[in-house]
Amino acid sequence: QVQLVESGGGLVQAGASLKLSCAASGPTGSVHFMGWFRQDPGKERQFVAAIKFVAAINGRDITYYKDSVKGRFTISRDNAKNGVYLQMNSLKPEDTAGYYCAAKTNMVGSYDDPANFSSWGQGTQVTVSS
C-alpha cells in the first residue's frame, strides 16, 4: 500500500498563502489519481483537488478542483517525492480544516469521493484567521 506524509500546514491570516506537500512511498507506480481532501471535526471529509497521474494532455496533467477553490488553489506533482503539492493562495477563514492527501490506485469510481481512495496521510492542519 502507498504511504503518504503531508507537511506545510499552519496558522495564517486571511489573504495569505500556504503550500502543502505530500510525499509518497511504496508502490507509487500503481497510483492513478492523487487528491487533497479537507475535514472539520464532526463533519464529512470533502474533496478539494485531484490530479490524474496516468495521462496528460499536451504534456499538461489533468487536474480537478472543488468550485470554491478554483482560481485560488493549484495541485501539482512533486516528481522528486512521487507526491503532490497543493498551493493555496488568497486563503479565507472558511478554508480552515485538516487537510489530507490521498492516493487512488484504480480507475473505478469518481476522483472526488473519498471512499474511492485507498491510501491516506495523517493530515495537516490549516487555520486561517480573519
Buried (B, 14 or more C-beta within 10 A) or exposed (E): EBBBBBEBBEEBEEEBEBEBBBBBEBEBEBBBBBBBBBBEEEEEBBBBBBBBBEEEEEEEBBBBBBEEBEEBBBBBBBEEBBBBBBBBBEBBEEBBBBBBBBBBBEEEEEBBEBEBBBBBBEBBEBBBEE
